[in-house]
Amino acid sequence: MKILAKWLLSAAALLAVAHFYSGVIVTSFVAALIAAFVIGLLNTIVRPIFVILTLPLTVITLGLFLFVINALMFYMASGLLEGFKVKSFTAALIGSLLYSVAGMVIEAALERLFKKNQEL
């Protein structure tokens, strides 16, 4: 149940990012659902490989290169999908930052919500 709620809220967060930032375009809620799924899939499968391959660069930049990896995942997802577009790499960087902040808020809220439900 938590995964389904996170997926729906992540799609809503992606729509919010597109609404507040003109560099990201999402055509519909269905496109946002698919994009949230693809971004999650890329972050689960591809991102760890990128992190390991770029570990020296990440260490040299004190972890700031992880922002670039997040932007690459965001940009890669937009390249794979029709209803989700990112105008440039800079737009992907800003969009991924906004989406990550929204994701942290969603995760914290869901953690508290499901923790309360377990106590009942």
HELIX and SHEET records of a PDB file:
HELIX    1   1 LYS A    2  PHE A   20  1                                  19    
HELIX    2   2 PHE A   29  LEU A   53  1                                  25    
HELIX    3   3 LEU A   55  ILE A   60  1                                   6    
HELIX    4   4 PHE A   65  LEU A   80  1                                  16    
HELIX    5   5 PHE A   89  GLU A  119  1                                  31    
SHEET    1   A 2 VAL A  24  VAL A  26  0                                        
SHEET    2   A 2 PHE A  84  VAL A  86 -1                                        
END                                                                             
